[in-house]
Amino acid sequence: MKGLRVSVRFFTTLREITGKREETLEFPEGEHVTLASVLKRLSERYGKGFVEYVYDSKTGDVKGFLQFLINGRSASTLKGLETELADGDVLAIIPPVGGG
């Protein structure tokens, strides 16, 4: 049986932390997969460096400066961390862009 696959694209600091540009995560068929559960899986896989970059150490909330694009659409315009992902979806974790 085929599971649900989600591709995750990493940029800048997260690319350094993970050592990858992109990774495909597989979840069991029928599992309820959300943006939050993908971040949890990545946290378990990459450990402290990933957790400290993505989550606020005091509140445990995802840091506000990160943007999450699901198939090019901002998760903030969908259901935020509770946005459900489907087989074949692409999640891009976008760090802040410097200005000046």
Secondary structure, DSSP 8 states (H G I E B T S, - for coil): ---EEEEEE--HHHHHHHS-SEEEEEE-TT---BHHHHHHHHHHHH-HHHHHHHB-TTT--B-TT-EEEETTEEGGGTTGGG-B--TT-EEEEE------
